[in-house]
């Protein structure tokens, strides 16, 4: 569940449009069709043998701490989709022994994490064997307008599904399109996340009557979209009876944390991790400090050959960090990598030799300026083979926050823009009365996430804008006449990185 306060929000996902786009991004040539007209991967692109992967999804709650670190260390999964670790992920990686980590995607991994050209920061390629990869997504969907509460309050299934589509399904539009393209190209795809939404598999005809007020099946739309794409809910594969094994992952007595798999893979097992003696808990850990249980699933996965690409280990890094660049250009030799400001490859900051068809190199960014850059792979034939953007932020930068006006008429939306932000998942904007504007002690009025409902599915950014108005969370709207302060607040908590003042006038 989302980290703050009460749970509370609906349009339609239009799938398929972006599938063609993503096919261009990671197209593996030579796919045939099976008897049902579905693409089959070219056998030459598949790994020499399957690899076994243990995958953990774990919402550690408010950044976690020693107890959640101990759980991760003990389980020793190959890859962990972490939720709510915020900026503590590097510390978490050190404390749990993971060599590779990525704060944008909230991943810990025993295998190199590659954010590839064409990936748009939506997923990683895990290099599970030299030259062979598995695409991996980790998402966190908004908690507002929570469907189970609305159903319990008497809302119709149709109205709840409409709201779910607006808040959660629509937030997955870009990741779902990317998944569709990867699957069409023959890849295995793994997905972890806190979806803040139950599954259709738990609300079918066989479960009607097991929840108060639920007298018909509920086709929860995120699960419907994923199942339609060919994903398998690993916990339900291992525990197919939702009445005998509800597998609740949240204190609300709902299953909302998932490990999904699709493409060439086989589910071996899936177990619930939580407080000792808890319902359906198969792996107990004490003390258990999160409001979520974790799910540990095991798979046999057939990785695919790394495509032509250039990748970075993190698209968002701090000035002074070393950024690891990985390239793969089969059949080419004598390649080079050009590092340049975004959109200005003709003015390179650095040129690296890439003597073989694949390899890695480290970029020391000490002394570089904060901003956007690109790594461009030039093949041995002199043509551009691939490029990937990355961004350096200044860890000492002061956030610049402003509104598009100083005085607004009552009911007029307020556009807020910022630059130099820390760029966490779930940073948010909160409006306070000017005379009670301390976020640590005073109550906010209206609010919204800097990334909107999609804040947990898209790569965080240091610059952006958002509109606070009738669609915002909280109350009252319209704001009454008076003076206000809007704060940029960090990672779903109450630390302000900057603020701006504005006034509302009118009757």
N, C-alpha and C positions, 0 to 999 in steps of 0.2 A: 504494500500500500504506500501511497505517497507519504512523505515524512511529516507533513504538518496537518494537525487538526482534523476536522470533520471531513468525511468523504462526501463528494457531491457529483455529468454534462453531455450534437448528433448530426449529418449530411452523408453522403454516400461515397464509398471508395470507388474510384474508377480504376480498375486494374487493367493491365494489358497494354496501355498506352506506352508505358516506359519499358516494356519488355524488349521491344526492338532496340531501344537505346542501349540497354544493358548488354544485349547480345553483341552489339558492336564493341562494347568495352572489353569483354572477356570471352570473345568468340573462339571456341576451340573447333578448328576445321574438321570435317570428315565425319559428322554425326549421321548415323543411319536411323531408320525408324523401326520400331518393333511392330508386332502384329496389330496393336491398337493405335498405330499412328504416332506413338510417342518417340522422341529422340533417344537413341542409344549412343553412349560415348564410344568413340573410336578406341578399340582395345589398346592401341599404341599409346594412348594418352593416360591410361590407368597405371597406378603404381604396380610394381612387380608383385606385391602381395598386400593383403589387408593389414592394417595396423589396428591395434586395440587402443581405444581412447576412453578414459574415464573423464566425464564432464560433470562439473558441479555448478549449480546456480544457487546464489546465496545473497539475499538482501540482509546486510549486516546491521541496518538501522542506524541512522545518524552518524555514519563514519565508522561504526564498530569500535573495537578496542581489543584488549588482551584476550578476552574470552572468545570473540569471533575469530581472531587470528589463530588461536589454539585449535579451533575446529578445522579451519582450512589447512593448517599444518598437519594435523592428524589424518585427515582424509586423503591428502596428497594426490588430488586429482591431476590429470594432465593439463587441463585448462579449466579456469574458473570464470564464469560470468558473474561479476560482483555488482551489486546494486547498492547505492547510497554510500559508497566508500569515499566519494568526493575527492578532495585533494590528499587524502591519507593513503592512497593506493601505493605510492612509492615506499612509504614506511611499511605498509602491509606486505609488499613484496619482499622487503628485507627481512621482516619478522617471520615470514612463512617459507622462505627459501626459494621463491620463484625468481628465476634469472630474467624472465621477460615480462614486461607489463606495459599497459597502455591506458592512460587516464581518459582519453576521449571515448574509447570503447569500453572502458572499465573491465579490462581483462588481465588476468594473471595466467601465465603459460610456461610450460617446460620447453616449448618449441618457439623458434623465432616468430615474431608477430610482424607481418608485412602489411602496410597500408598501400595497396597497389594503385598504379595508374588506372584510371577508369573506375575506381571503387568509390569515389566521391566521399570518402571518409565514413561510409556506411558500414563497412565490415572489414575484417582482417582475413588474410590468407595465412594459415598456420603451416609452416614448412615442417611437416611431420617426418619426412625423409628428405635427404638432399635432392633438390629439384622437384619434389612432389608436395602438393599443397592440399589443404582442406579449407574452404571458405567458412567463416564463423561470424555470426551476428550475435550481439547482446543488446537488448532493448529494455527500456523502462517506460511504461505507459502511464499517463496522467491518472491521478486518483479521484479527481473531482467528478461530481454527478454520478456517484457510484450506483451501478445498476441493481445489485441485490437489495440495497436499501430502498430504492424506488419501488421495486416489486413488492417488498414487504409492506410498503406504505400504500399499496393499492393501485399503483400505476399499471397500465396495460403493457403486455409484452411488446406490442408494436411501438408504443411510445418509448419504452426503454431501449429497444433495438435502435430506434432512430437516434436517440441521444448517444448510445454507444458508438454508432457510426461517426457521429460528429466529433466526439472527443477522442476515441481510441483508434477505431479502424482508419480514419482519415490520417491520423498521425503516422500510420505505418505505410502510407502510400508509396513513398520512395523506397524504403527497405523491401516491401513486397515486390515491387517491380524489379529490384536488383536480384532478389531471390529467384524470381521467375526466370530471368535471363540466365542466371548461373545454372539453374536446373535444366533449362532447355539445352544448355551447352554440355550437359552430361556430368556436372559436378556433384559431389556429395555436399550437402549444406547442413550445418549445425546451427541451432538457434537456442539461446537461453534468454530468459527475461522474467521480470515481474510485470505481468500484463494488467494487473488490477481489474481483471475480468475473469469470471468463471469460464468453463469449457462446455460446449454443447454435449460433450461426452458425459458430463456429470449432471445434465439437465434433460435427459431423454425420457421417453415414456416410462422406463423402468424405475425412474427416480421420482415420478410425480407422487406427491403425498408425503415424501420424506422431508420436505421443507414446508414450514407453515405458510399458507397462502399461495403456494405454487401448485396450480391445478392443471398445468399443461406444459409440454416441453418448451424449452427456451433455446432458440438457435443463436447462441452468443456469437457475434459476427467475426471477431478476430479468429477464434478457433475454426469457424466455417471457412474463412479465407485460406487459412493455413492448410486445413485438410483438403480443400479443393486444389491447392497447389501440389499436393502429394506429400505433405509433411506427416510424420507420425509422432504422436504424443507418447513419449517413451514411458512415462509412468503408467499411462493407461494400457500400453502394450504389455507391461509386466503385471499390471493389476487391472484386468479388464472389467471387473465388476464394481461400479461406483457405489453400489449400496453396501457391499461387504467391505470394500476398501475405499472410503471417500478420499483419503490422502490429503486432508486439509493442510495447506501450507501457511495459513494466516490465522491470527487470533479471532477473526470474524467467522471462523468455521466455513471457509471457502478455499478452494484450490485455485491459486492465482499465479503461482510460480512454476515455470515449465522448462523442460529440456526437450526440444523438438529435433527431429532429424529427417532428411529427405535425400533422395538420390542413392547412389551405390553404398549402402551401409546396412548393418543389421543390429538391432537392439539386443543386447545380451541380458541386461538387468537394469532396474531402476528402484532406488530405495529412498525413503523419507528419512531425513536427518533432523533431530530435534531434541526436546527435553526427554530424559529417560522416563519411560512409562507412558509417554504421550500416545494418543490414539494413532495407530498405524505407523508409529515411529519404529524403524528397524535399526537405526544407528543412533544411540543416545549419547549426548554430550552434556556434561554438567560443569559449571553453570551454563544455562542457555539464556542468553541475554537479548536476543533479537525478537521482534514481534512476528518474524517470519521463520518458518522452518526452511531447510535447504533440501534440494533434490540432487541425488548423485546417480547418474546414469552411465552405463558402460555400453560401448559400441565396438563392432568391427567395421572399419571404414576403409573403402578403397580410394586412396588419394589420387589426384590427377596431376599430370605433368604441368609444371609451372609454365604459363604462357609467356610470350614476349611481354616484358614489363620492366618498369622501374618502380621501386617502392621505397618507402621510408618506414622506420620502425614507429614513428609517431608524426602525424601531420601537424600536431600542435606541441611545441616545445618552448623552453625558456632560452633566452639569449645566454650563451655560455655552455649550453648542453651539447653533447656530442650526438649528432643525428646520424644514424646508420642507414646507408643507402645500399639497396640490393638491386642488381640488374640481372636480366635473363634475355638473351637475344640469340636463340638457337641458330646455328649455322653461320653466325657472324664472328669475326675476329677483328682485333684492332679498333674496337669501339671506344668512345669516350663519353664522359658525363659532364655536362655543362650545368653549373649552378649559377642562377641569375635571379635578379628581382623579377617578380611575377610580371609576365607580359613583355619582358625586355631581354630575351635570350641573346640579343646582339651585343649586350653589355655584360658579359659574364664576370662574376666575382671570382670564380674558381673553375678550373677544368681538371677533371680527374681522368687518368688513363683507365680504361676498362679492357685489359689485354685479352681476356678470354671471353667466351660467350656468356659466362655467368660469374657472379662473385659479389663481394660486399666491400664497402669502403666507409670509413668514418669521416664525418665532417665536424671539425671543431668550430663552433660558432662564437667563440670568445671574441668580443670586439665588434660583432656584427650589430646592425641596428634592428630594432623590432620592426616587424613587417612581414609581408608575404613574399615567398620565394618559390622557385620551381627547379626541380632536377630534371634535366632533359637527357635522354639516352640517344646518342648519335651512333648509328650502326657503322660497320666497317665500310659500307658503300657510301657513307657520307649523308645518308638520309636520316631524318628523325624517326626513331622507332617507337618512342613512348615518352611521356612526361608526367610528373606528379607534382602537385603543389604541396608546400608545407608552410607553416606560419611560426614565427618566433615572437614571443611576447616578452615584454620587459617585466620581470618579477617585481621591480620597484616602482613601476608606473603608477601614477595616480589616475583613477578613473575620472573621465570627463563626462558628466551627465547634464543634459539640458532638456527642456521642454520646448515645443514649437511656438510657445507664446508665454507671456507673463500673466496675462489676464484673460479669462475665458467667460463666456456667457454660460449661464446655467444650462446643463445638458449638452454642452459642446465637448466632444471628445478631446482628450489630451494625448498628443503624440510625444513620446519620450524617446530620445536617442542617446547613445553612449559610444565611447571609444576608450581603449585601454582597459577593457574589462578583464577580470581573471579567467573568464570563460569556463565555468563549471556547468555540468549538467544541473538543471534546476535552480540556477540563479533566478531571482524574481524581483519584481517591482511592487512596492507597497506604498500606498498613500496614507499619510497621517495628518491630523489637524496640526496646524503650526504650533499651537500651544501645548501639544502632547505628542511630540515627534521623536521620542527616544525609542528605537525599535526593541531595546532590551526590556523596557518597562511599560510602554504605552501600546494601545491597541491600534492596529491598522484598520483602514476602511476598505476601499476597493484594492484589488491586487491582480497580478497576472505574472506568469512565467516569462522570462525574456525570450525563450524559444517557443512560447505558446504551448499548445497541447503536445507538440512534437519535440519538446525539450529533451526527452529521454530517448529519442530515436535518431536524431541528427547530430552531426558534429558540432560541438559548442564553438562560438565565435567571439572574438574580442571586440567586435564592433556590431552595432545593430540598432534596431528601433522597434517599438511596440506601441500600440494604441490602447489607452485605458478609456473605457467608455461603457456603453450599455451591455456589451458582451463580457465585461470583466467579472471576476469573482468578487465576492464580498458585497458590502452595502455601506452607505446608501448610494444609489444612483437615481437621478442626478445628484451630484454633490451639492449640498446647500451653499449659499453664498458664504464666503469666508476665505481664510488663508490656509494654505496646505504645503506640506513637504512630501516629495516623492523620494524614496530611498531605493538604491540598487542594493539588494541584500543577497548574501552569498549562500549558495548550496542548500536551499530550502530551510535555512536557519535565520538568525536575526542579527548577524554581523553586517553592518553597512559599509560598502566600499565607496559610497558617494551619494550626494543628494542634490536636489534642485527645488526651488520654491516657486509656487504659482498661486494665483488667486482666482476665485469664482465670484462673479457679480450677477445681479439680476434678482427678480422676485420669485 
